[in-house]
Amino acid sequence: MRMYDLIQKKKRGEVLTDAEIAFFVDGYAGGMIPDYQASALCMAIWFRGMTAAETTALTLAMRDSGKVLCFDGIDGVRVDKHSTGGVGDKTSLIVAPIVASLGLKVAKMSGRGLGHTGGTVDKLESFTGFRTELSLSEFERIVNEHGLAIVGQSGELAPADKLLYALRDVTATVDSMPLIASSIMSKKLAADDDCIVLDVKCGSGAFMKTVDESIELAEMMVEIGKRAGKRMAAMVTDMDSPLGLTIGNALEVEEAIETLRGNGPSDLTELCTALAVQMLVLAEKGDAAFCASEVARVIQSGEALERLARMVAAQGGDRAMVDDPKRLPHAQELCVVTAPCSGYIASVDAEGYGIAALLLGAGRNTKEDVIDMTAGIRLHAKTGDYVAAGEPIATLYSADATRFGVAKEKLLESTVFGASAPEKRPLILKIIQ
């Protein structure tokens, strides 16, 4: 088998066999196939696409390029929720404790944030002492005892994907739907979950900007998961505006705790409820109406919040910070941003808001950057709200007051004011099962 022949075949729009795809992935991951041939095949895929069978074969070959986890030691139905990334997305901190309190097991591996989107692992490190690296035996023990554990993603999972993504990033082939879907799903399938719910973000703060693109990606990933034997569902959700009222690590943790207390913003509460319901339905815990009532019950009773507190303590964190969020890290400096004119907030660039938080120190430009856990933004008004000139629309937080100028400028240029209220877009755009 020759790489030249695979490139030629895909260039002509022909279908690659499972063996040919495995030859490519194994050869590139093993250093036998050079970058120039791998990039040529990626470009051919960009132009010609891949069938569902090809995309699944690529996903499984990348999954099998590294360690594939086995959680046979975890007793119960294992579920996971994956988001394609957004601004203010702290749903894992809310959804995982909810479903764990209802009998499901969440053995979750999450990434760190890079750029304008935050990472769940970074948020959890707002809890003093919280450990995001556990041995497999300790990980399984905590999941069995408390129903959930969240750790950092292992570099041993799908190493071929890491190599291919770096190549795609410099060869203008990132935005290929089969390559995006296989990249995401190779890491999801490397973990041993029974049910997976995908939250595919759509809008200005998401990688996928249009509804049609987001639906196509969601459908493709659901199909891959089903072909791999998983119970799958996906939700396409709006990311034209930040989720909730906070952006930044400790701020988002505090908002997640308030949501588990039943006091969260309406959009965040709606989305977390819907995600939890989908996970419970896939796990055959009941129909949607029954599962929604159970979600409301464990929030009202405090059972879901207690699960979060137990996980934090089990992973070495200070559970007193869950009981009293005022103990979480708080910024020493703040800056109030006011509306420059009267009117409705007609639209915002959610990515611009994420970049403003990054400028405050809440994120990373490179993997080596150190995050300021206290940095971020608290929103006082969102899209559709009317504000008077001089009224606060956001408060900026940082350990370094010199960061406020550029962050404020970015936030204001990312906010559009208008004379009339904009048409409201639903939060949940489509559910795919």
N, C-alpha and C positions, 0 to 999 in steps of 0.2 A: 504494500500500500504506500502511495506517495502523496505528500501534502499537495504537490502541484495538481494532481488529479482531482483532489477534493475542491480546490479553489476553482478549477476549470468547471467542474460539475455544478457548483453553486452559482458561479457566474452565469451559467446558461439557464438557471432557474430550476435545476433538477433537485430531487429529494435525496439528501444524504441518509445512509443507513445508520443504524445504531452503532455498528462496529466502526464506521468511518468517523462518527462524532466522537466515540470513545478514543480512537486513535489520535485525533486532534487534541483533545483535552489532556490525555495522558502524556502525549509527546510534548505539548507546550509546558505543562506543569513540571515535566521532568527535564526540561532544558534541551530537548532534542530538536524541537521545531523553533526556528528563529522568529524574532519579532516581525520581520517584514512579511513572512508567510502568514503568520497569525493575523496580522492587521489586514492583509489582503482578503482573507476569508471573512473577517468581521465586516469589511466594507461590502463584500459580495452579499453577505446576510442582510446588511442594511438596505441594499437595493432590492434584493430578491425575496427577503423574508424567509420564514420557516413554517412548516406545517405544525400542527399541534403535537404530532408524534416526534418530529425533529426537536421541537422546543423541550419536550419532556425528556428526550434522550440527552440533550445538552445539559439540562438541569441535573439529572441523575448522575451523569458523568462528572460534573463539577462537585456534586455532593460527595461522590465516592473518591474524589481526589485527596480527601483528608479523613479525619476521624468522624465516624458516624456514631452518635451516642445511643446507648441502650439504657432505658430507665425501667428495666424489669423489676427493680427493687422498689419502685413507687407503686403503691396500692391504690388503684382507682383510675378513673378516666382522666387522661392528661390533656389539657387544653392550652392553647396559646392564642394571643392576639398580636398582630403585627401591623404597625402603621408605616406608610411610606414616607412619613416625615412632614412635620408642620410646625407652625409657630404657636407656642403656648400649649403644646400637646402633652398633657400630663395624665392621659387616660389610663396608662398601665398601672399607675399608683392607686387608681380608684377601682378599675375593673377587676384586677387580680384579687384584691381582698374580698370583693363582693362575691365572685364565683367560688373562691376558696371557702367562704363561710356557708356556701350552699352545697358543699360536698365534692367539688371538682378539685383537681390537683394542677397547680400552675408551677411548672419547673421552667422558669423563664431565663433566657439569655438575652441581654439587651446591649446595645452599642452605646458608645459615647457620642456626644454631639460634635459636629464639625461644621463650621460656617454658621448660617442663620438658624439652623434647626437644632434643638436641644436633644440631649440623650438621657434616657431614664437612669442609667448608672450614675451619671453626674448628679442628677437631682437627689438620688438616694444618699450620696455622700455628703449632703447637707446635714444628715444625722451624724453627730459626733461618734466616731468609732465604727461606723457601718462598714462591714467588709464585703467587697464585691468579688473577691476571689475565695472560693471554697473548694475543698477536695470533693470528688464525686460522692464519696460515702457521706460526708457531712451535708452536701447539697440534698441528697436523697432523704437523709434523716429529717432535715428541717421541713422538706415538702411533706413527708409522711406525718410529721407531728403537727404541723401548723397549716398545711394545705398549700403553701406557696413559699417560694424563694426566688430571688432575682439576683443574677450574677452577671459579670461582664462576659461578653462574647469571646470564646476561645479563638485564638489565631490558628488553631489546628483544624477548624471547621472550614471546609470548602476552600482550600488554599488556591486552587486553580481560578476561582472567581476573583480573588484579590489580584492575582497576576493579570488576568484578562481585563479587569476593570481599569487598572492602571494603564494598560495599553489602549483601551478604548478612549480613555480620558484625553489622550494626546493624539488620537487619530480621527477625531470627530465622528465616532461611532457609538457614543454613549446613548443617543436617542433612538435606538433600535428597539422596538417593542419586544421581540423575542429575546434579545440580549438583556433587556431590563428585567423581564419576567423570570428568566432562568437565573439571573444574578440573585434576585431576592429569594426565590424559592429554593435554590440550592442550599442556602444557609438555614432556611426554615425546615427543610426536609432532613437536614443533618441532625436535628434534634428529634427525640423520640416522642412526638405528640400524636394523640389520636384525632383531635379536632383542632382546626386552625381557622380563625376569623381574621380577615384582612381588612384594614381600614385604609382605603386608597384615597388620598387627599387630592383635591382638585381646586385649582384657583391660583391666585397671585402668590400665595405663600407656599405652594406645592411644586414638586418637580413636574407633574402633569398639569398643564394650564387649562385644558379644555375638558368639558364633560365627556365628549366622544372618546378622546384619548384615554381618559381615566377608566371609562367603562370597558374599553378594549383591553387595557392592561389587567383590570380586575377579572374579566372573563377568562383571559389567558392563564392567569395564575390559579384561579379556581380549577380550571381544566387540568393543569399540571398536577395540582394536589390530588385531585380525584383519581387521575391515572396512576398516581403513586400510592393509592389506597387510603388516603386521608379523607375524613369528613370535613368539607370545606364550605365556607360562605365568605362573601366580600360585601363591604359597604363602600359606596362612593360618597365621600362627604366633603362639604364645602370648606375651603381654606382660602377664601377671598378676604377673610378677616381672622385675626388671631383667635384661638379657642380659649374661652374664659376671659378673665380680666387681668391675668398676670403673665409676664414673660420673664424667665430667669429662674435659676435653680431653687433657692430657698423660698422665693416668693411662690413658685408653682407647687412646692411641697405643702406650704401652708394652705393654698387654695384646694389642693387635693384633700387635705384633712377636713377642711370646712365642707367640702362636697360630700365626704363620707359621713359627716354629721347632719347632712340634709340641708345645708345652707349654701350650696354651691350656685354659681351662675347658671341661668336656665339652659344655655347652649351646651355647656360642659356636662350638666346633669342629664340632658336629653341624649347626648351622644354616648355617655358611659352606660346609661341604662340600656340603650339599643344594642351596644356591643356585648354587654353581659347577657342580655336576652338571647342573642344569636349563639353565644357560646353554650348556654344552658340548653337551648333547643337542639343544637348539634349533638350534645351529650345525652340527649333523650331524657331530660329532666321534666319535660312537660311541653305543652303548647306555648305559644308566645304570650298569650294573656296570663296564663298561670305563672310563667317565669317572670314576667314584669311585676306581678304582685309580690312574688318572692324577693325580687331585687329591692322593691320599696320596703318590704318588711325588715330585711337585714340592715338596711340603712337606718330606718327608724329605731330599731331595737339597739343599735350600736354594735351589732355583731361584726359587721364588715370593718368598722374602724378598729375593733379589737384585734381582728386578724392582721391588719397592717401593723399594729403595735407589737404583736407577738413576733411577726417576721423581723421587724427592726431589731428587737431585743435578741432574737435567735442568731442574727447575723452580726452581733456585737455592737449595735447602735444603741443610742440613749432613747428608750421608749418614753421617757418623760417629755421629750420633744413632741411626741404624738399627743400625749395628754394635754400639754400646754405649748402650742406652737410659738408662743412668745419667746420660748427658749431657743428657737431656731436662730441661725445667724442673721443679723440685721445690719444693714448698711449704716455707716456713720454720716454719710452725706446724701442729700436729696435735692432735687430740683423740680419744681412744679412747672409744667408746660401748659400754657393757656391758649384758648382759641383766638386767632388773630382777627376774626370777624364773626358776626352772628350768622347762623344758618344751620342746616342739617349736615351731618357728616354723610356725604353722598357715597363715598367709597374710600377704602384705604388700600395701600399696597402692603399686604401682610408680610411679604419678604422684606420690605423696607423697614417695617417695625422690628422684624427679627434682626436685621443688620444694626438697627439702633441699639438693641440690647447687647449685641456683640461688641459694639463700640464702647459700651459701658463696662465691659469686662465679663459679660455673662456667658461668652462662648469662646471658641477657638478659631483662629485663622489657620493654624497648623496644629498637628497632633501634639506638639511639644508645649504649646501655650498652657499657662496655668489659669484656671477659671477663678474668678471672684464669685464665690457662692452667694454673696449678698447683692450682687449687681442685677439690675433688671428694670422692668417697667410695670407699673400698676395703671391700668386704664380706668378712667372715670367716665368715658363716653365711647360708644362704638358706632359702627355703621348704622344709620337710620335715626340716631339720636339728634335732638335739637340742642344746640349750645349757643349761649350768648357770648359776644366778644368779651374777652378777659376771663371767661369761666374756665376752670381747670379741665383739661381733657386727659392728662396723664401726669404721673409722678415718676421721675427717673431716680434710680438708686445706684450708688457706686461707692467703693472705698476711695476712689480718686476723683475729686471734684473737677479736675481739669478735663475729664472726659465728657462733661455735660454739654459743652458747646456743640461739638460735632454730632452728638447723639440727638440733641434737641432739633438741630437743623434737619437731620435725616428723618426724624419722626414727622415734623411738620411738612416736609416736602412729599411725604408718603400719605398725607391726609388731604382729601379733596372735600371742600365745602360747597354746598349748593343751596338754592332757594327752596327746594321741595324735597320731601322725603323720597329716597330711592325705593324701587320695588324690592320687596323682601324675597330673598332666595332661600329655599328650604335648606336646612342643615344636612339632612340625609337625602342625597340626590337619587340613589338607586341601591337596591339590595339584590345581590346575585347569589344564587344557591345552586 
